[in-house]
């Protein structure tokens, strides 16, 4: 069984969920709050989780996680946490369930409002010890299982990033078998979320050679070896599913050196409730435009990215990603997803304030974001 002790304890192997009882005992967790979503409950996955919880452990279930986690949902789950005197959290699901769990873990030990801990305004420095967490991802994309950050829509409509080493899950149980039933479209979208993490981390100008090396390895696993395409085309391919789960975790390990404009753009769009767009799909669609924007400053990183993706010498990175998106059946541009020019001023304002903007490979101002959005919209 592969164990990564890079920032937390992470077990990546088929059957890793069977380590839950030992993990609960390791943390002394006797009254966990399970954070998941209704879809996983309906699929019986929450029952599978409960079967692995010892009889002397009293678990409370919260299944109201929305597709894009909100402060309101965090407070609903927090209420259950307090009413049942919970002593920790088990998150089962994709990035939404894991990020919601991090919000609960934060507010369980800190005063409201949540916005006071906004990373973009220095709120991370106010974060101390949080409730302990065990996370069990059911998608391969966000890497939230090994990340100290969370993205949550606050009650004032902003999509904010919260981050601190104290928000890092204590244990991650990454079981590729839990992803075998994912639909092809969700496999593709979450997989491209991981690919974006890996590529933006490598492009970031922050110096962190180990993180960059991890990013290139993850990109090779996902794209260079073709595992994202294989997992999408054949959801029962256990080997491809494991490689994608490794790549997803490596994406979050890599972005310790920062992300960039793709995420700033996606966060700005993702806050629009009327659209309710999937974060990974947004990343996939915005990535080619950002690759074009960053190209002039990439230097020899361009060749390293090509090599990791299995591309020929001189092959344009942006065109390769566009071709990959098309093969995966993802949208060609933001306009297809309902993003309009009328939304542009608000999008630019939020993108400029996003904490991922400063670590983009090439500096981005308001004019730069306008050009990027127009390119990604296909106008």
N, C-alpha and C positions, 0 to 999 in steps of 0.2 A: 504494500500500500504506500503510495507516494505521500510524504509529509513535507510541507513547506513551512519552515519557521522563519519567515521573512519579516512579517509584521504581526502575525498571529499564528495560531495553530490551525493548519488547513489540511484536511484529509481528502484526497482525490482518488477515488476508486469505486468500482462497481460494488454495491452493497455497503457503502459508507454510512448509510442511514442506520445500520445495525449498531453503530457505535453510540447511538443517542443515550442509552442508559448509562454507559460509562462516562459520557461527557457530562451528563447531569450530576453524577456523583462526583466527578472531578471538580466541578464548580460549587458543589454543595447546594444545588438548586432543588428545592422540594416543592415549591408552589409556582411553577412557571406559567406565564401568559403565552399562549400560542397565538402568534399573529399570522394570519393567512387570508385568503380571499374565498368568496362563495363558490367560485368555479372549481377550486381544488377540493372543497368540501363535497360538492356534488359529484366529483370524479372519484371520491373515496380515498383521496390521498391523505386527508386529515385523519381518517380512521386508521390508515396504515401507520401514521406517525404515532397515534395513541397506543397502538398495539406494542410499540417499542418503549413505552413509558412504564416504569415499574409501578406496581399497585400501590406502593406507599408514597408515590408522588402525586400530588393533587394539581392537575392542570386545568386552566381556564382557557376557553376558546374565544378568540375574536376573529370573525371572518368577514369584516366589513371593509377590507382594504380596497380602495378604488384603483383604477388603472393608473392614474397619476396621483400619488399619495398627497393628501391634504392635511392641513392643520386641524380641521374639524374631525377627520377620522382619527388623527393622533389623539385628540382629546377624548374621543369616544373610547378608544382602547385604553387610554390612561385611566379612565374612570373604572373600567373593569379591573385593571391592575391594582388600583388602590382598594376597591371594594372587597377584593379577594386576598388582600395582603400578599400579593405576589412578590417573589424574591428574585425574579429574573425573567428573561424572555427567550422563547424559541420562535424563530421566524421560518416559516415554510412558504416558499413561493419564489417569484422573480424579484427583480429589483424593487418593485413597488412595496411588496411585503417587507423586504429587508430594510428599506429606507424608512417605512412607517415604524418598524420596530426600533430603529435608531432614534426616531423622534420621541417615542414613548420612553426609551431608556434615558434620554436626555431630560425630559420634563419630569420624570419620576424622582429626580434628584436636584432639579433646578427650578427656579421660579419662572413663571410665564412673564411676558409673552415670548413665543418661539422666535419671533423676528429679532429679538434682542441678541440672538446668537448667530446672526447672519455673517457668513464668512467674509463677504465683500466689505463689511464695515468694521472688521476687527472683532466680531463676536466670538470667534473661536477661542480667543484668549480668556473668555469668561467661563469656558466649559471645563468643569472638573470631573471627578469620577462619576460614571453613569451606571445604571443597572446592568448586570452582566447579561451577555447575549450568546446564544448558540444559533447559527443560521444554517439553513438547509436549502440551497437554491434548487429550483425546478426548471430554470432556463439557463442557457449558457450565453451570457451577454454582458450584463452590467458589471460583474466583478465586485458587486457590493459586499460580497462575503469576505473579501480581504481588504476592503477600503474603509478608511476612517470618515468618509463623507456620506452625506445623504442630501437628496434634492426633494423639497416639499413645497407645495403651493400653500402660501400663508393665507389667512382670512382676508387680507386686503388685496388678494389676486396676484401677488408676485410669486414667481417660482424661484425660490432661494436655495442656495447651497449652504449646508452646515457641515463643519468638519473639525475634528479634533482627534488626537490619538485615544482619548477617553471614549470615543464613540465606536472604536474598532471592536467587532465581535470577538469574544474570547476564543471561540472554536467555530470552525466552518466544516460542515460535513457535506462534501461535494460528491454526490452519487449520480453518475451519468445515467443510470437506469431510470431515474426520475424524469429524465427528459425524453425518453423513448416515445411518449405519446404526443409530443408537441406537434401541432399542425405545421405544414411546410412553410406557410407565410410567417408564422411566429418564429420558427427556427431561423429563417432567413433574416428577419428584422433584428432579432436579438444577436445573431451572429455578426451582423454588420455593426451593431453597437460595439461589440468586442473589437472588431477590425478597426473601427474609428478610434477607440481608446489606444490601441497599439500604434497606429500611424501618427496620431496627434502627439502621443508621448515621445516617440522618436523625433518628431519634428520640433518639439519644444526646445528653445535655446538654453534651458536650464541644464547645467552640467551634472549628470548623474549616470556614469557609465554602466553600473550594474542594472539600473532600471532600463536604460536604452537597450542593453543586451537582452533583457527579458522581453522587451517589446518586440524586438526582431525575431526572437524565438517563437513567440506567440503568433506573429504574423505568418511565419513559415508553416506553423501547424494548421492555422485556419485557412490560409489562401495558397501558400506555396505547395502544400501537400494535398490541397483540394478537399479538405475535410468539411468545410462549410457547405460546399456544393453536394458532397456525398450525404451529409446529414440531412440536408434539405430534400434531396431527391429520394432518399431511403431512410425514413425516420427510425427504422429498426436497426440501423448500422451501429452496433455498440462501440466498435473501435472509433468510428468518426465522432460519435457522441462524447466519448471520453476525451478525445483530442480537443474538441470544441470547449469542453468544460475547463480543460487546462488553459486553453487560449484565453478564455474569458477571465479566469483568475489572473493570468499573466497581464492582461490588459490593465487591471486595477493596480497590480504591483508596479507596472511600468509608469502609470500616470501619477506616481508620486513625484515625478519631475514636471508635472503640469499637463494641461490639455490645450485647447485653443479655440479659434473662432467657430469651428463646427459646433462645439458644445454651447458656446454663447448664443449662436443663432437658434439652436434647437431648444434651449431653455426658454428663450424669448417666445418662441412659437408655442411651446408646450404648456405655457400658462393660460392660453386662450381656451376657456372651457367649451365654447361653442364648437371648436374643432376637435378637441380631445384626441390629439394625434399621438401615435406611439413614438417614444423617444428614439428607439433604435432605427425606425424607418426614417425619421427626420435626419438623424446623423448620416445615414446612408445617402440620402438625397443631397444633403449639403456638402458632403465630403469632396466631390469632384471640383466644385467651385473653389473651395478653400485650398485644394491642391494646386489649382491654377494660380491662385493669389499668392501662395507661398513659394512657388517654384523658383523664383529668382534668388532666394536666399538659402535654398536647401543644400547647395554644394554637394559634397560627397555622400551626404545622407540620401540623396536621390538614388545613387547606385545601390546603397545598402538596402533601401526599401524595395527596389526592383528585384534584387537577389532574393530577399525574403519572400517576395510574392511569386517567385518563379517566372519572372518576366524576361524578355530578351533585352539585350543592351540597347539603350536609347528609346525603349518603348515608353510612351507617356503614361505617367501614373494616373492622371485624371481619366484618361480614356479607358485604362484597364479597370478602374473602379466602376465607371459607367457600364462597361460590358458585364462586369460581375453583377451589378444591380439588375441589369436586364435579364441575365440568365436566372437570377433568383426570383424574378417576377415582381420586383419592387418598382414603385413609381419612378418616372423619368425626371420629374421636377416638382417643385413646391406648388405650382399652379394646379397640378392634378390633384393635390391634397387639400385644396380650398384656400390656400394663402393668396391674398390679394394685395395690390399696390396700396389700397387704402389703409392696410394694416402697417405699412412700412414705418411711419414715424414712431409708433409704439415699439415695434420690433427693434429698431435701431437703439432707442433709448434704453431698453432692457439689456440688449446685447453689450452695449458699452459699459454697463454697470456690473456685468457678470464677472465673477472672480476668475473665470478661465481665459478671459480676453488678454490679460497681461502676459500670459505665457504662450501666446500664439507665436509661430516661427517668425512672422513679419508683423510689425506694429499695425494695429487697425484703429482708424478713427471713424467718425460718422460717415464720411464719404466712402471709406473702405467698406463699411458694412452695407451701405446702400448698393454699392457695386456687387458685393457678394450676394445679397438677397436677390438682386435682379438676375444675376447669373443663375442662381439656384432655382429661380422661378421660371427661367427660360424666356425672359423678355429682354 
